[in-house]
Amino acid sequence: MLWVPSALALLAYAAAVLLSERDSAAPRRALIAGWLAHALAIVVDMAGIGSPVSGARFGFAPALSATLWMVIAVYAVESRWVPLPGVRRWLGLLGAAAVVLAAIFPGEFRPQATSSWAPLHWALGIASYGLFGAAVLHAVMLDTAERRMRSHLKQAAPRGGAGMPLLQLERLTFQFVTAGFALLSATLLLGWWFTTPWRWDHKATLSVLGWLVFAGLLIGRQLLGWRGRRAVRWLYAGALLLLLAYVGSRFVFEVVLHRTAV
């Protein structure tokens, strides 16, 4: 059953990538259609609908798929007010790749959560991933705009590479970082609270390291005025640590070692 919404999402995302920019409405509608079918695929996958085994299902590919779904949601809202040319094609490609990956690796069944708080822990973790993913998207646009400005490719007033003023783009980037940091903090606290005993495995260690990097970034921005490339590098480093923490560690367990991750 997972293949039906996955195929619909893949076709819609492909249309969003291939349709011409001349008709701005059609590519956007295709991306929204892909986003809706993508949401259905995530629900079917994680809930294990149509599977003979009962219980929730989760893994590295569904986590990555849900993260990209949230990033596309942010783009869909922002693009109604701010022109973001070029971003749509990249998100369509990434969304299609995430849907295919989640269909091939649908995750492991977890018939019973270790705690009644575990679903909230997972939901907060995925939400923080999505917010940091949106921050990375804006940071890439910010970095691209600054590079263009430095190379004198633009003669007009400096604006974001996707049609957004640089200061507004930077402000949005750190708003997503701040919101993601708050949710990541709640995720780690909740996991520490209901996990007995606490294990310093790869997932926990990399997550805490990512939290420390983001904390350093926010402190550096607030107290030392970090901006531009330095701030973007810290953001990329923290996002990479978080990606390795869950998606990376579970990929190794599920695909490389063929073992059930805890």
PyMOL commands that set and color helices and strands:
alter all, ss='L'
color gray80, all
select helices_A, chain A and resi 3-18+25-47+60-78+87-104+118-150+166-194+202-224+228-256
alter helices_A, ss='H'
color red, helices_A
select strands_A, chain A and resi 56-58+108-110
alter strands_A, ss='S'
color yellow, strands_A
deselect
rebuild
show_as cartoon
